[in-house]
C-alpha cells in the first residue's frame, strides 16, 4: 500500500469527545478554527518570528533525524510548524507523515506546507486525521516518531498509553523524539505532575520498552538572557548560534548533573528478545 492511501480522514467531521477525560480535553481545545489560525502567531512560530526555544528545538531534532533512514511520523502535527523545517532532512525518498485529530490544525498545516521560501527540494508530507491513541498503521511501520506539544501535556497514565502505541509503530531501535517539562516552574503552577527529572523520565520510558539515549535542554537561563536583544531586533543568526550552544554544550552538562529545566528527549525502542 502506498503512502498516498493513508492521506485520508478516518474520523467523523464532528467527533464526540468526553470532556471529563484529560486526554480528550486536548482534542476539544484544538477543534476551534480561531485557535488554529492564531496558534503560530501567539507562540512565535511564524517564519518572520525569532524564538530561541523554537530554533533550539529545530536544531536538536535535525541533529537526531540525520541518523534516521526510513519513514517518519509526526503525531499532533498541528500547524506543521516542525515539519516545514524538517522535511528536507535525510534521503529524498524518505516519507514524512503528519497526524492530528484537529481538522482546523490540519488545514493550517496544509497551507503552511505549500510554502517553500528556500526553494530547495523538499519531500511531500502526507497528512492524516486520526486519534493518536489508536493510530491506523501496521506494526513496525516507522523509523522515528515525533511528538511535540502533546505528550508532555498528558497525565502519567496517558503517557504510558501513548508510549505503548508508539512502541507498536516503531521498528526495533526506532526513535521516539518528544519534548518534556523539566524542573522549571510552570506559570500558575499548572501541570505539576507532568514535570520530570531525567531520572524519572528514564524510568518511565524503560517501563514502556524504551531506552532514553539523549536529552537536549531548550530552557537554559543564560542563552535566554543573551538572546533577548537579538530577538527584539529580529536577528535570527545570533539566536540560532545560542540555540546551537544549548544543544552542543549545555545539554551534555544537564545530563551529567542529572537535571533539566525541560527540553527534548530522544528514546530508542528496545529490541525485543527472540523467544527460544
Secondary structure, DSSP 8 states (H G I E B T S, - for coil): --GGGG-SB-S-TT----TTSHHHHHHHHTT-HHHHHHHHHHHT-STT---HHHHHHHHHHHHHHTT--S-EEEET-TTSTTHHHHTTSS-TT--EEEEES-HHHHHHHHHHHH--TT------EEEEE--TTS----TT-EEEEEE-SSGGGS-HHHHHHHHHHHHHHEEEEEEEEEEEE-SS--GGGTTGGGB--HHHHHHHHHTTTEEEEEEEE---HHHHHHHHHHHHTT-HHHHHHHHHHIIIIIHHHHHHHT--SEEEEEEEE-------
